[in-house]
Amino acid sequence: ALKKIADVTVVAPSRERSAASHSLTLHRPLRVLKIAPQIYAVDGTPTDAVTLGIFEIMKHKPDIVISGINHGAN
């Protein structure tokens, strides 16, 4: 829905990460898979995805970060 009004880049965990909260992956390398133009999967937590998106993947810092729902219990 946001693509109608903004330039959107999606960077999300590659699998369900319910209850990961603000966790960061510290003891293993993170992998990023480009799925399509401006769509990426990160094999880490939601916080890893946001951090990599802002500081490594996107060329410019975003005006806003939108988080989505997940399939987990929380």
C-alpha positions as CSV (number, residue, x, y, z in Angstrom):
1,A,0.0,0.0,0.0
2,L,2.9,2.4,0.7
3,K,4.3,2.0,-2.8
4,K,1.5,4.2,-4.0
5,I,2.8,7.2,-2.1
6,A,6.5,6.5,-1.4
7,D,9.8,4.9,-2.5
8,V,9.7,1.6,-0.5
9,T,12.6,-0.7,0.5
10,V,11.6,-3.9,2.3
11,V,14.2,-5.5,4.6
12,A,12.8,-8.2,6.7
13,P,13.8,-11.4,8.6
14,S,14.0,-14.4,6.3
15,R,11.9,-16.5,8.7
16,E,9.4,-16.0,11.5
17,R,11.1,-14.3,14.5
18,S,8.3,-13.9,17.0
19,A,9.4,-12.8,20.5
20,A,12.8,-11.6,19.3
21,S,12.1,-8.1,20.5
22,H,15.2,-5.9,20.3
23,S,17.6,-8.8,20.0
24,L,20.7,-8.4,17.9
25,T,22.8,-11.2,16.4
26,L,26.3,-10.9,17.7
27,H,28.1,-14.2,17.4
28,R,27.7,-15.2,13.8
29,P,27.8,-13.4,10.4
30,L,24.4,-12.2,9.0
31,R,23.4,-13.1,5.5
32,V,21.4,-10.8,3.2
33,L,19.5,-12.2,0.2
34,K,18.2,-9.9,-2.4
35,I,14.7,-11.2,-3.4
36,A,13.8,-8.5,-5.9
37,P,14.6,-4.8,-6.5
38,Q,14.3,-3.1,-3.1
39,I,13.3,-6.4,-1.3
40,Y,15.7,-8.1,1.0
41,A,15.7,-11.0,3.5
42,V,18.1,-11.1,6.4
43,D,18.8,-14.3,8.4
44,G,18.6,-12.4,11.7
45,T,16.2,-10.7,14.0
46,P,13.9,-7.8,13.1
47,T,16.4,-5.4,14.7
48,D,19.2,-6.9,12.5
49,A,17.0,-6.3,9.5
50,V,16.4,-2.6,10.4
51,T,20.0,-2.0,11.2
52,L,21.3,-3.5,8.0
53,G,18.6,-1.8,6.0
54,I,19.4,1.7,7.2
55,F,23.2,1.4,7.5
56,E,24.2,-1.0,4.7
57,I,21.5,-1.6,2.2
58,M,19.8,1.7,1.6
59,K,21.8,4.5,-0.1
60,H,20.1,7.2,1.9
61,K,18.6,7.1,5.4
62,P,14.8,6.6,5.3
63,D,12.4,9.3,6.4
64,I,10.4,6.7,8.3
65,V,10.7,3.0,9.3
66,I,7.5,1.0,9.3
67,S,7.3,-2.3,11.0
68,G,4.8,-5.0,10.0
69,I,2.8,-7.7,11.7
70,N,4.2,-11.2,12.1
71,H,2.7,-14.7,12.2
72,G,3.7,-15.4,15.8
73,A,1.8,-15.2,19.0
74,N,2.8,-11.7,19.9
